[in-house]
Amino acid sequence: MPFFTADICDEHKDDIQVLNHNYKSYGGLEKCEGNILTLKLNKENSDLIKMLKEDGKGQIIVVDVDKEFYAVVGENLMKLAQKNNWKGILINGFVRDTQITRTIPVGLWALGTCSRKSHDINSGIRDIELNFGGVCFRNKDHLLADHDGIIVTHKNVLK
């Protein structure tokens, strides 16, 4: 179903949250929507890899790494996301391989780019409430993104 985040903001002004403007698109889909699953990481992305190996069912993973200056997603994880039916990944952190990630039909938003990744092994925490960019993210919330921005609702407003 076609949508525009600006129209949704107008129609559902009391039911939406708008992510601040610091997040940029680095994926092949600049417009997408889906239910959210959350993941908190400490620099390193092995728990994200485990999650991306699951069937994404058209969902969007929201990842918080506290803006640590390490790449969390690159070409290989975007290909894994595409293969396993994930619609998108939003990261409160950084990405790499962006010349290639822009060609993969999965949404990818992050604060910017960083060439290095973390090699430390750290456990992440799934399915918890995350707060960044002026938005509270919870599992099963709905994320919609287009050229105007990224918004979150507690229900799917497209139905």
Secondary structure, 3 states (H helix, E strand, C coil): CCCCHHHHHHHCCCCEEECCCCCEECCCCCCEEEEEEEEECCCCCHHHHHHHCCCCCCCEEEEECCCCCCEEECHHHHHHHHHCCCCEEEEECEECCHHHHCCCCCEEEECEECCCCCCCCCCCEECCCEEECCEEECCCCEEEEECCEEEEECCCCCC
